[in-house]
Amino acid sequence: QNWTRGMSYCVRSESDVDTGPIYVHENGKLHLVNRAAGSIQNVAPKPRPFRLFSRGFSVELCMNREDDKTRKQRTDHFIFTYTREGNLRYSAKSLFSLVLGYISDNVDHIDSLIGFPEQIAEKLFSAAEARQKFAEPVTGLRALQKFTEAYGSLVLCSLCLRDRYLVISDKLEEIKSFRELTCLDLSCCKLGDEHELLEHLTKEALSSMKRLLLKNTSLSDAGLRRMTAPVRVLKRGLENLLILDLSCNPKITDGGIGYLLSFKKLNCLDITGTGLKDIDAVVNRLKTQIGLVRSQVPLKEFDHNDCKTEGWAEQTVLQWEQAVMEATKPQDNLRSSTATLRFYGKTHRIEEAVKCRPLEADTKTSGNLQFYKEKVQNCHFPLKKEVAGSHELRNHKKRALAEPEKERTSKQKQLCLTVEDWDLLNTY
């Protein structure tokens, strides 16, 4: 009773402050303190609406306040949504999302990703890509190399740079960092024979290349000799190439076609619009030595629609293209200067992107020069004749196998290394 009076006295002494109902837990029961009577009533509490903040409460969400000079204020740790009543509601992001965002902001400081799970690495790559980390000049290249070293073709398996010479010149080192590409389209880029990217094609990092499109790239016999030198001598480089497009390169002659004979796995070849002199001799040579037959109709492998940019870095390549397009847009002051020059009768040179223009004249004169490899079928003979004359068939097969061996030995004698080949091999 004394304790109850003391409690009621304290409550009445602070009656000017609305503290709400007071409950006392005693002997396993909850009791409500009656302020007016100064006693305790054994009454169950009535539910009261709970309000965490008052009506006029406001909050400012700012992160990293301790270092405002070096870091930007972050407000992306919360997700803001609206309820049905129109009230603003926010909830904290998951710890995984916060850690993923932090690592993607500092992705260039990662030492290695080898052995890291692919599922999480893909999310990390997407987060860094959304922040445009791979578009940065120095740190972007370093971060991209960490991913390509660990995941190879998952980052990018197919790359289409058709009519994108400015992207190649601006992001050459980034493009060279892609490993295990299976398809590459460099058509209409006017690279020439001495371009650094063509030299990169002979590296072991691109030994998985199966489709290479070099239409209208200003190649000549010298460029083909450089491209095929590792395959001809060291048996590495583009040895697994299946499809090759060299059309619309008039500087490629009959001698340059001889370098292509080192591609033993080649299934499709397009040399339409090249500077061949004796077409019949070239057709016969391709058929007898690597088994390529001239096609009478255009092949679908050379329609340039199947080769697309595919992989984690697909959006990254699009960001590079958009950045180049924005940088090459004519500005307002340049437009005014060109208008002034036109008024005074002068011309102003504006460099435009190289557009793909096939050489129709050379195509009409030489015709369609697309080749494919026929599938060998061993079911020409009936079963009874095969059993009866098995010895004759074996002798026939031995003769058929002996003739290519003789041709190979004669070819090896003819494929002697010249001084230029030795000088070229010393550069690797």
C-alpha positions as a printed Julia matrix, in Angstrom:
428×3 Matrix{Float64}:
  0.0     0.0      0.0
  2.84    2.36     0.75
  4.37    1.5     -2.61
  1.06    2.21    -4.32
  0.75    5.59    -2.67
  4.27    6.49    -3.67
  3.59    5.5     -7.28
  0.38    7.47    -7.37
  2.15   10.46    -5.86
  4.78   10.37    -8.56
  2.15   10.14   -11.21
  0.16   13.06    -9.79
  3.3    15.14    -9.31
  4.02   14.9    -13.01
  0.42   15.27   -14.11
  1.33   18.17   -16.32
  3.18   15.79   -18.65
  1.05   13.3    -20.58
  2.98   10.08   -20.18
  0.11    7.8    -21.18
 -1.15    4.77   -19.24
  1.18    3.09   -16.74
  1.15   -0.67   -16.25
  2.62   -2.71   -13.39
  3.51   -6.38   -13.68
  2.95   -8.23   -10.39
  2.51  -11.93    -9.62
  2.33  -12.82   -13.3
 -0.44  -10.33   -14.07
 -0.49   -6.89   -15.7
 -2.19   -4.12   -13.68
 -3.19   -0.61   -14.78
 -2.37    2.29   -12.43
 -5.41    4.55   -11.87
 -4.17    8.11   -11.54
 -7.37    9.56   -10.08
 -7.87    7.0     -7.3
 -4.2     6.35    -6.78
 -4.71    2.59    -6.83
 -4.02   -0.32    -9.1
 -6.78   -1.88   -11.15
 -6.64   -5.38   -12.54
 -7.95   -4.41   -15.95
 -6.69   -5.63   -19.34
 -5.14   -2.78   -21.34
 -7.07   -1.47   -24.3
 -5.28   -1.46   -27.65
 -3.97    1.92   -28.63
 -2.71    2.92   -32.06
  1.06    2.98   -32.1
  2.85    5.95   -33.69
  6.61    5.86   -34.0
  7.03    9.52   -35.0
  4.9    12.57   -34.47
  2.98   14.19   -37.3
  5.52   16.94   -37.88
  8.55   14.62   -37.85
 11.0    14.82   -40.79
 14.32   13.11   -41.49
 17.22   13.72   -43.88
 19.0    10.62   -45.23
 22.7    11.34   -45.85
 25.52    8.79   -45.83
 29.26    9.19   -45.35
 28.93   12.53   -43.61
 32.36   12.14   -42.01
 34.2    12.61   -45.32
 32.11   14.87   -47.52
 35.1    16.24   -49.41
 36.35   12.99   -50.87
 33.13   10.96   -51.04
 29.75   11.77   -52.44
 26.7    11.67   -50.21
 24.93    8.37   -50.66
 21.16    8.08   -50.38
 20.74    4.77   -52.2
 20.8     2.6    -49.09
 17.01    2.82   -48.88
 14.18    1.83   -51.2
 11.39    4.41   -51.39
  7.86    3.37   -52.33
  4.35    4.77   -51.96
  1.48    3.09   -50.16
 -2.09    2.93   -51.39
 -2.94    5.99   -49.31
 -0.18    7.96   -51.04
  2.21    8.0    -48.1
  5.94    7.72   -48.67
  7.39    4.5    -47.35
 11.01    3.46   -47.23
 12.78    0.23   -46.37
 16.46   -0.59   -46.01
 18.21   -2.58   -48.73
 19.53   -6.03   -48.03
 23.08   -6.51   -46.84
 23.92   -8.36   -50.07
 22.81   -5.37   -52.17
 24.83   -2.95   -50.03
 27.97   -5.08   -50.24
 27.49   -5.59   -53.98
 27.19   -1.85   -54.51
 30.29   -1.14   -52.44
 32.41   -3.68   -54.31
 31.18   -2.44   -57.69
 32.17    1.11   -56.72
 35.68   -0.16   -56.0
 35.83   -2.91   -58.63
 39.17   -1.66   -59.96
 40.82   -2.57   -56.61
 39.97   -6.28   -56.88
 43.09   -8.44   -57.02
 41.59  -11.49   -58.72
 38.24  -13.16   -59.43
 39.56  -16.61   -60.32
 37.49  -19.21   -58.48
 34.74  -16.76   -57.59
 31.17  -18.07   -58.23
 29.87  -17.17   -61.69
 26.34  -16.3    -60.51
 27.56  -13.64   -58.09
 30.23  -12.44   -60.52
 27.56  -11.77   -63.14
 25.6    -9.64   -60.67
 28.77   -7.81   -59.72
 29.54   -7.14   -63.38
 26.01   -5.82   -63.98
 26.26   -3.53   -60.94
 29.6    -2.12   -62.11
 28.24   -1.78   -65.64
 25.23    0.2    -64.38
 27.66    2.6    -62.69
 29.62    2.82   -66.0
 32.82    1.71   -64.29
 34.1     0.04   -67.47
 33.79    3.3    -69.41
 36.44    5.03   -67.27
 39.79    5.51   -69.04
 42.27    3.67   -66.78
 40.35    1.97   -64.0
 37.77    0.58   -66.43
 40.41   -1.36   -68.37
 41.92   -2.78   -65.2
 38.52   -3.9    -63.9
 37.53   -5.43   -67.24
 40.74   -7.45   -67.38
 39.97   -9.03   -63.99
 36.66  -10.35   -65.31
 38.01  -11.56   -68.66
 40.9   -13.39   -67.01
 38.54  -15.28   -64.73
 35.49  -15.94   -66.92
 36.62  -15.66   -70.55
 33.76  -16.32   -72.96
 31.1   -15.59   -70.32
 32.1   -11.94   -70.39
 31.92  -11.86   -74.2
 31.75  -14.74   -76.67
 30.76  -12.81   -79.81
 31.69   -9.25   -80.8
 30.28   -7.26   -83.7
 32.26   -4.12   -84.58
 30.97   -3.75   -88.12
 31.44   -0.15   -89.29
 32.74    0.83   -85.82
 36.25    2.04   -86.57
 36.02    4.9    -84.06
 35.12    2.47   -81.27
 38.12    0.32   -82.18
 40.51    3.26   -82.12
 39.12    4.59   -78.83
 38.77    1.29   -76.95
 41.5    -0.81   -78.54
 43.05   -2.03   -75.29
 39.65   -2.95   -73.88
 38.79   -4.92   -77.02
 42.12   -6.74   -76.84
 41.35   -7.79   -73.26
 38.45  -10.02   -74.4
 39.49  -13.65   -74.3
 38.01  -16.77   -75.88
 35.99  -14.97   -78.56
 34.32  -17.37   -80.97
 32.92  -14.79   -83.43
 34.37  -11.42   -84.47
 33.03   -9.07   -87.14
 35.43   -6.31   -88.26
 33.82   -5.63   -91.62
 34.03   -2.17   -93.2
 36.52   -0.86   -90.64
 39.41   -0.21   -93.1
 42.02   -1.58   -90.71
 44.7    -2.38   -93.28
 47.61   -4.78   -92.93
 49.52   -3.09   -90.1
 46.72   -2.57   -87.59
 47.42   -3.68   -84.03
 44.1    -5.49   -83.73
 44.89   -7.77   -86.69
 48.17   -8.66   -85.03
 46.24   -9.48   -81.86
 44.18  -12.03   -83.78
 47.23  -14.31   -84.01
 47.63  -14.53   -80.21
 46.82  -17.66   -78.24
 44.07  -15.78   -76.37
 41.95  -15.98   -79.54
 42.73  -19.57   -80.48
 39.04  -20.36   -79.9
 37.99  -18.11   -82.81
 35.66  -19.97   -85.17
 34.13  -17.17   -87.23
 36.06  -14.17   -88.53
 34.49  -11.58   -90.84
 36.97   -9.21   -92.51
 34.89   -7.86   -95.36
 36.15   -4.6    -96.88
 39.01   -4.07   -94.42
 41.74   -3.04   -96.94
 43.64   -6.3    -96.53
 46.31   -7.46   -98.95
 48.57  -10.48   -99.35
 50.95   -9.08   -96.74
 48.17   -8.95   -94.14
 47.2   -12.56   -94.86
 50.82  -13.64   -94.52
 51.04  -12.01   -91.09
 47.73  -13.49   -89.99
 48.57  -17.05   -91.01
 52.24  -17.15   -89.95
 51.6   -18.67   -86.49
 49.27  -21.3    -87.99
 51.62  -22.21   -90.83
 54.72  -22.56   -88.69
 53.87  -22.77   -84.99
 50.48  -24.52   -85.32
 48.75  -21.99   -83.07
 46.63  -18.89   -83.46
 43.6   -19.19   -85.76
 43.99  -22.93   -86.26
 40.37  -23.62   -85.22
 38.84  -21.15   -87.68
 35.72  -22.47   -89.44
 34.26  -19.45   -91.29
 36.32  -16.71   -92.94
 35.04  -13.73   -94.93
 37.63  -11.85   -97.01
 35.27  -10.37   -99.59
 35.64   -6.86  -101.05
 39.42   -6.75  -100.53
 40.77   -6.13  -104.06
 44.42   -6.2   -102.93
 44.24   -9.94  -102.2
 45.66  -11.82  -105.2
 46.23  -15.42  -106.19
 49.4   -15.57  -104.11
 47.56  -14.51  -100.96
 45.1   -17.38  -101.32
 47.99  -19.79  -100.8
 48.36  -18.6    -97.21
 44.78  -19.69   -96.49
 45.61  -23.33   -97.2
 46.98  -23.62   -93.65
 43.41  -23.39   -92.28
 42.69  -27.12   -92.45
 39.45  -26.87   -90.44
 37.96  -24.15   -92.64
 34.39  -24.98   -93.7
 33.25  -21.73   -95.39
 35.25  -19.11   -97.28
 34.19  -15.94   -99.1
 36.69  -14.28  -101.45
 34.18  -12.42  -103.6
 35.47   -9.07  -104.84
 39.16   -9.88  -104.47
 41.87   -9.26  -107.07
 42.18  -12.8   -108.4
 43.59  -13.32  -111.88
 43.14  -17.03  -112.56
 39.87  -17.9   -110.81
 39.69  -21.45  -112.17
 43.13  -22.27  -110.79
 42.2   -20.88  -107.37
 38.94  -22.86  -107.33
 40.78  -26.06  -108.23
 43.47  -25.4   -105.64
 40.98  -24.86  -102.8
 39.1   -28.01  -103.74
 42.09  -30.33  -103.98
 44.04  -29.1   -100.96
 41.48  -28.21   -98.27
 38.29  -29.68   -99.75
 36.35  -26.44  -100.36
 33.79  -26.48  -103.18
 32.49  -23.37  -104.91
 28.86  -22.59  -104.1
 26.45  -21.63  -106.86
 24.16  -19.72  -104.49
 25.01  -17.24  -101.7
 25.64  -18.92   -98.35
 23.76  -17.86   -95.25
 26.99  -17.9    -93.22
 28.02  -14.63   -94.88
 24.85  -12.56   -94.48
 26.37  -10.77   -91.43
 23.19  -11.11   -89.38
 24.16  -14.01   -87.14
 27.23  -12.3    -85.67
 26.04  -10.16   -82.75
 27.56   -8.93   -79.53
 26.71  -11.49   -76.86
 27.85  -11.83   -73.26
 27.93   -9.95   -69.97
 29.66   -6.98   -71.63
 26.98   -6.44   -74.28
 25.74   -3.25   -72.61
 29.32   -2.14   -72.04
 30.02   -2.17   -75.78
 26.81   -0.19   -76.33
 28.01    2.39   -73.8
 31.24    2.73   -75.74
 29.35    3.27   -78.98
 27.07    5.89   -77.43
 30.06    7.74   -75.96
 31.77    7.82   -79.36
 28.6     9.01   -81.09
 28.12   11.82   -78.57
 31.75   12.86   -78.94
 31.49   13.02   -82.73
 28.29   15.08   -82.8
 28.79   18.51   -84.38
 28.6    21.27   -81.81
 26.78   24.56   -82.22
 29.94   26.6    -82.69
 31.16   24.18   -85.37
 27.85   24.51   -87.19
 28.12   28.27   -87.18
 31.69   28.13   -88.49
 30.72   25.75   -91.3
 27.83   28.04   -92.23
 30.27   30.96   -92.43
 32.64   28.99   -94.64
 29.81   28.04   -96.96
 28.76   31.68   -97.19
 32.25   32.64   -98.38
 32.39   29.7   -100.79
 34.87   27.62   -98.82
 34.57   23.98   -97.88
 35.11   22.5    -94.46
 36.41   18.98   -94.04
 34.3    16.87   -91.67
 35.5    13.38   -90.92
 32.64   10.9    -90.91
 32.46    7.32   -89.77
 33.52    4.76   -92.34
 30.45    3.29   -94.02
 30.35   -0.15   -95.53
 30.29    0.12   -99.3
 30.75   -3.2   -101.07
 32.71   -3.19  -104.3
 29.95   -4.04  -106.75
 32.13   -3.72  -109.85
 34.61   -6.36  -108.73
 31.78   -8.61  -107.59
 30.12   -8.52  -111.0
 33.34   -9.34  -112.87
 34.46  -12.21  -110.63
 31.03  -13.49  -109.68
 30.12  -15.19  -106.44
 33.24  -16.77  -104.93
 31.89  -18.46  -101.83
 33.13  -21.9   -100.88
 31.92  -24.61   -98.52
 33.11  -28.06   -97.51
 31.01  -31.01   -98.6
 30.09  -33.69   -96.07
 31.78  -37.01   -96.78
 29.36  -39.95   -97.03
 30.55  -43.58   -96.87
 27.31  -45.29   -97.97
 27.72  -45.26  -101.75
 28.13  -49.01  -102.13
 25.43  -51.63  -101.45
 25.93  -53.96   -98.51
 26.26  -57.24  -100.55
 28.89  -55.88  -102.9
 30.79  -54.47   -99.94
 30.93  -57.89   -98.24
 31.84  -59.76  -101.44
 34.53  -57.38  -102.52
 35.88  -56.26   -99.19
 39.48  -56.79  -100.33
 38.93  -54.57  -103.36
 37.41  -51.86  -101.2
 40.35  -51.99   -98.81
 42.79  -51.67  -101.66
 40.75  -48.8   -103.05
 40.83  -47.04   -99.67
 44.58  -47.57   -99.36
 45.09  -45.99  -102.77
 42.81  -43.1   -101.84
 44.75  -42.52   -98.63
 48.11  -42.87  -100.31
 47.42  -40.12  -102.83
 46.75  -37.38  -100.21
 49.89  -38.44   -98.34
 51.93  -37.97  -101.49
 50.35  -34.56  -101.96
 51.13  -33.61   -98.35
 54.79  -34.57   -98.7
 55.02  -32.57  -101.91
 53.33  -29.6   -100.18
 55.73  -29.75   -97.25
 58.62  -29.58   -99.68
 57.06  -26.56  -101.35
 56.22  -24.77   -98.05
 59.77  -23.71   -97.28
 60.21  -20.71   -95.0
 61.43  -17.57   -96.67
 63.55  -14.84   -95.1
 60.44  -12.7    -94.62
 58.72  -15.51   -92.72
 61.7   -15.91   -90.39
 61.75  -12.15   -89.74
 58.03  -12.24   -89.02
 58.37  -15.17   -86.62
 61.11  -13.41   -84.69
 58.59  -10.71   -83.74
 56.47  -13.2    -81.72
